[in-house]
């Protein structure tokens, strides 16, 4: 059988398993790479070569530093300060905690950020005598975490998959802050939307009683005593790692891993906690994405998919029309399936389309994954939003509050393409 057909069958099974999640997506990714090697599509060393790439170690290092910030109490302290300053006005508190979530999620694991900010919201609501409620704050926090993750290269897994896809194909790489231009306007729009539109709308839509029990907020009670020296040291390590990455002192992966090792050596976080809390699924998906891209190229399957799409869409498709079409597809996929899986599916297709049409692959792939961070209509696509179900929301609540901002965000993203995407 033609290698391209075998490759497409394997990728098709992968997509089915990504969508259904019958087995964990990390297992699906590893199994796909193994199948590609078993059937001779690519050598085993090439199928799993992604685990030696700099981007994987950048993610691992920054996640460990982020975990150390939560472990030492830096993140919780920041959240408490924000909650204490704005607890008298629910709308003001909402803006403050959303801002905190956006900033933190741009640099740290989204799930950890969401858990921390929801804890702040839950604890503040419990102490506010009804002035602040979980049902009027939780959904906004989840949305803000997703939007904030789209601001930097390391903020969310789809951005990292975009980077790995480009590097695997030798099509260049994305800088740390390349995602600021599509990401920051979306995050600011989200805050404006909640301040002027969603906040009053929530009071009408969320007609269910306030949920009293809050398992997220209760985790604060088990927090360990804070060591101020370790807190300061952890912040300095974070700043040093970011500056090292931005100014190119070493490769991004080396800067991040040096910071991570310093966190462990200085006792900001233990090795045991690192192995317990590290987001292994993200690392596995990221490493395996190299194998997918290599297989699509080596077998000719990528060219086959690309030619089929070009025949469908037309070979005179403009750069911005292509980006807009992929952005719409990205937000559709991102609402119905895991953001990680959506990016793993979409990035290789976007890359091949760009190369075949002679467009800048970095711009096309960037546009595709930027849209995945514009997904607010369902609670099932990403953990930060799923966590907000603790406030008692129904599925239709996400549609009523999330659909308008989802549509507005995609329109804003497409309108700003000419400002930061080069054909």
HUZI-V818541 format. One record per residue. N is the residue number from 0. RES is the residue in one letter. D_LAST is the distance of its C-alpha to the last C-alpha in Angstrom with 1 decimal. Layout:
n	res	d_last
N	RES	D_LAST
N	RES	D_LAST
//
This chain:
n	res	d_last
0	X	37.4
1	X	34.0
2	X	32.2
3	X	29.1
4	X	31.4
5	X	33.2
6	X	29.9
7	X	28.9
8	X	32.4
9	X	32.3
10	X	28.9
11	X	30.2
12	X	33.3
13	X	31.3
14	X	29.3
15	X	32.7
16	X	34.2
17	X	31.3
18	X	31.7
19	X	35.5
20	X	36.0
21	X	39.3
22	X	39.1
23	X	37.3
24	X	33.6
25	X	34.1
26	X	36.7
27	X	34.4
28	X	31.7
29	X	34.4
30	X	36.0
31	X	32.8
32	X	32.3
33	X	36.0
34	X	35.8
35	X	33.0
36	X	35.2
37	X	38.4
38	X	37.1
39	X	35.7
40	X	32.1
41	X	31.4
42	X	34.1
43	X	35.3
44	X	34.2
45	X	30.6
46	X	30.8
47	X	31.9
48	X	30.1
49	X	27.9
50	X	31.0
51	X	31.0
52	X	27.5
53	X	27.1
54	X	25.2
55	X	28.2
56	X	30.5
57	X	28.4
58	X	28.8
59	X	32.4
60	X	33.2
61	X	31.6
62	X	33.3
63	X	36.6
64	X	36.3
65	X	35.5
66	X	38.5
67	X	40.7
68	X	39.8
69	X	41.0
70	X	44.0
71	X	45.2
72	X	44.9
73	X	42.3
74	X	40.1
75	X	43.2
76	X	44.6
77	X	41.4
78	X	41.6
79	X	45.2
80	X	44.7
81	X	42.2
82	X	44.4
83	X	47.5
84	X	45.9
85	X	44.8
86	X	47.3
87	X	49.0
88	X	46.2
89	X	44.3
90	X	41.3
91	X	41.1
92	X	41.6
93	X	38.8
94	X	36.3
95	X	37.6
96	X	37.4
97	X	34.0
98	X	32.8
99	X	34.6
100	X	33.0
101	X	29.4
102	X	30.1
103	X	31.9
104	X	29.6
105	X	26.6
106	X	28.6
107	X	31.2
108	X	32.0
109	X	31.3
110	X	34.6
111	X	36.6
112	X	35.1
113	X	35.8
114	X	39.3
115	X	40.0
116	X	38.8
117	X	40.6
118	X	43.7
119	X	43.5
120	X	43.2
121	X	46.0
122	X	48.3
123	X	47.7
124	X	48.4
125	X	51.6
126	X	52.8
127	X	51.9
128	X	54.7
129	X	52.4
130	X	50.3
131	X	47.2
132	X	46.6
133	X	44.6
134	X	43.6
135	X	41.9
136	X	40.1
137	X	39.3
138	X	36.5
139	X	34.7
140	X	35.0
141	X	33.5
142	X	30.5
143	X	30.1
144	X	30.2
145	X	27.4
146	X	25.2
147	X	26.1
148	X	25.2
149	X	21.5
150	X	21.4
151	X	21.5
152	X	20.8
153	X	24.4
154	X	25.1
155	X	24.8
156	X	24.9
157	X	21.7
158	X	19.6
159	X	21.7
160	X	21.2
161	X	17.4
162	X	18.1
163	X	20.7
164	X	18.6
165	X	15.9
166	X	18.9
167	X	20.9
168	X	18.3
169	X	17.8
170	X	14.1
171	X	14.6
172	X	15.8
173	X	15.4
174	X	17.5
175	X	20.4
176	X	19.2
177	X	15.5
178	X	16.7
179	X	18.6
180	X	15.9
181	X	15.7
182	X	19.3
183	X	21.4
184	X	20.9
185	X	21.8
186	X	24.8
187	X	26.0
188	X	25.7
189	X	27.8
190	X	30.5
191	X	30.6
192	X	30.9
193	X	33.8
194	X	35.6
195	X	35.7
196	X	35.4
197	X	35.8
198	X	38.8
199	X	41.0
200	X	39.8
201	X	40.7
202	X	44.3
203	X	44.6
204	X	42.8
205	X	44.3
206	X	47.8
207	X	49.0
208	X	51.3
209	X	49.9
210	X	49.8
211	X	52.3
212	X	51.8
213	X	48.7
214	X	48.2
215	X	45.1
216	X	46.9
217	X	50.0
218	X	48.3
219	X	48.7
220	X	52.4
221	X	52.1
222	X	50.0
223	X	51.5
224	X	53.0
225	X	50.5
226	X	50.8
227	X	49.5
228	X	49.3
229	X	47.0
230	X	44.9
231	X	44.3
232	X	43.8
233	X	41.2
234	X	39.2
235	X	39.4
236	X	38.2
237	X	35.2
238	X	34.3
239	X	34.8
240	X	32.6
241	X	29.7
242	X	30.2
243	X	30.4
244	X	27.0
245	X	25.3
246	X	26.9
247	X	26.7
248	X	30.5
249	X	30.3
250	X	27.8
251	X	26.8
252	X	29.1
253	X	32.0
254	X	31.8
255	X	31.9
256	X	34.7
257	X	36.7
258	X	36.6
259	X	37.6
260	X	40.4
261	X	41.7
262	X	41.8
263	X	44.0
264	X	46.2
265	X	46.9
266	X	47.9
267	X	45.2
268	X	44.7
269	X	46.7
270	X	45.6
271	X	47.1
272	X	45.1
273	X	41.9
274	X	42.6
275	X	43.7
276	X	40.7
277	X	37.7
278	X	35.1
279	X	35.5
280	X	33.6
281	X	30.3
282	X	31.0
283	X	31.9
284	X	28.9
285	X	26.6
286	X	28.5
287	X	28.6
288	X	24.9
289	X	24.6
290	X	27.1
291	X	25.4
292	X	22.1
293	X	24.3
294	X	26.4
295	X	23.7
296	X	22.5
297	X	26.0
298	X	27.6
299	X	25.0
300	X	24.8
301	X	21.1
302	X	20.6
303	X	23.2
304	X	21.6
305	X	18.1
306	X	19.8
307	X	21.9
308	X	19.1
309	X	17.3
310	X	20.8
311	X	21.2
312	X	18.0
313	X	17.4
314	X	15.3
315	X	13.6
316	X	12.0
317	X	8.9
318	X	5.9
319	X	7.8
320	X	11.0
321	X	10.5
322	X	9.9
323	X	12.8
324	X	14.9
325	X	14.7
326	X	15.4
327	X	18.5
328	X	19.5
329	X	19.3
330	X	21.6
331	X	23.9
332	X	24.4
333	X	24.7
334	X	27.6
335	X	29.6
336	X	29.3
337	X	29.0
338	X	25.8
339	X	26.1
340	X	26.6
341	X	23.8
342	X	21.2
343	X	23.0
344	X	22.6
345	X	19.0
346	X	17.1
347	X	18.1
348	X	17.2
349	X	13.7
350	X	13.3
351	X	14.8
352	X	12.9
353	X	9.5
354	X	11.4
355	X	13.3
356	X	10.6
357	X	8.9
358	X	5.6
359	X	5.4
360	X	8.7
361	X	9.4
362	X	7.1
363	X	8.5
364	X	11.9
365	X	12.0
366	X	11.6
367	X	14.3
368	X	16.8
369	X	16.5
370	X	18.0
371	X	20.8
372	X	22.1
373	X	22.5
374	X	25.5
375	X	28.9
376	X	30.7
377	X	32.7
378	X	34.5
379	X	34.1
380	X	30.6
381	X	30.9
382	X	34.1
383	X	33.6
384	X	33.8
385	X	36.5
386	X	38.7
387	X	38.9
388	X	41.0
389	X	43.9
390	X	44.1
391	X	45.3
392	X	42.3
393	X	42.2
394	X	39.2
395	X	39.1
396	X	38.9
397	X	35.4
398	X	34.4
399	X	36.0
400	X	34.6
401	X	31.3
402	X	30.0
403	X	29.5
404	X	27.6
405	X	25.5
406	X	24.5
407	X	23.9
408	X	21.8
409	X	19.4
410	X	19.2
411	X	18.7
412	X	15.9
413	X	14.0
414	X	14.8
415	X	13.6
416	X	10.1
417	X	8.9
418	X	11.1
419	X	9.9
420	X	6.5
421	X	3.8
422	X	0.0
//
